[in-house]
Amino acid sequence: MRFPRVKVDGQGFYHCISRFVHGLFIFRTSADRCSEAELFLSLMRRWSAFCGIRILDYGLMANHFHLLCKVPEPRFLSQSEVLERIEAGYGLQHVEAVREELARYVDQPDGIEQSNRLLDRYRRRMHDISILLKELKGGFAQGYNRRHKRYGALWSERFKSTLLEGGQAVAAVAAYIDLNPVRAGLCSDPKEYRYCGYAEAVAKGTAAAFEGIRIILGLPESTSCEEISREYRQYLFIKGATATENRPPAIELDEAQKVVEQEKGELSLVEQLHCKIRYFSDGVILGSHAFVESHSQRIRQKLGYKRKSGPVAALKIIGQTTLWVFRKLRARSFG
């Protein structure tokens, strides 16, 4: 008999791990961009939005993944909030069908009860780490098998989860996740590994990535992104230079001392720009707004490109927009 999963009724932090069957190497993380990893992240954000679960950190390795999640205190969601989440998880067509069904109940004597029964089916699936992982793993497996004309199980087992106490335990697990590619010899600095939460914060500068790190470190909401980045980088290198009972240090002590004592966790402008350009390597055109716009017009005319809007993604250095890319880095649609 397998050990029952440990979950709390209210707010909780969880470290979740799952591996591919037969040790398959599916996430080609040594390349600049991996379509399978991009699909996984797209599904991860989609279902975390539906469930209302925050992904504080993540790490995709070749044959498995790590997620560090914060499940909030459950609360009653209004009809508009439920519909918004349904659209995030199931898509526009599905939510429109739900709206039409709700509209049919309006003039019925028991319309309120019928509406609540319909919405409660979705409410019960929210704020649940098991639902998030079920939808994420199931959706990825279906897409992968369809594209590769493959049948059967893709995941070797049910996901493993560890309930974490907030504070030091959460921070230690986050460091473990972001230092994984360093220990595996895939990079010498976690900021260089595309598919982890820390690299996303450094390269893309997304609000979600920085908010995850802020919660991990337990910093006040007023903390700036620059301060969050410095604090976490120092923490990562201190943890990386520390040996444990089971593993040697991931980072040389001299390098950790340099980052912590000399650089104070600060990344130079050159390092920041290098990370961002590598992350946006599929942007097609990189330069000023005018430069990207002029060349994008030529692309539209030559290839019949249908997009009406101009450059959509900006690389920001210390809060200033300095470079633009023609194509925003995002997961493409599959299947």
Helices and strands as residue ranges (DSSP letters): E 12-19, G 21-23, H 35-51, E 54-61, E 64-71, H 79-90, H 92-105, H 111-123, H 129-147, E 160-164, H 168-183, G 190-192, H 197-203, H 207-217, H 225-240, H 253-257, I 258-262, H 269-279, E 286-287, H 289-303, E 313-317, E 320-325
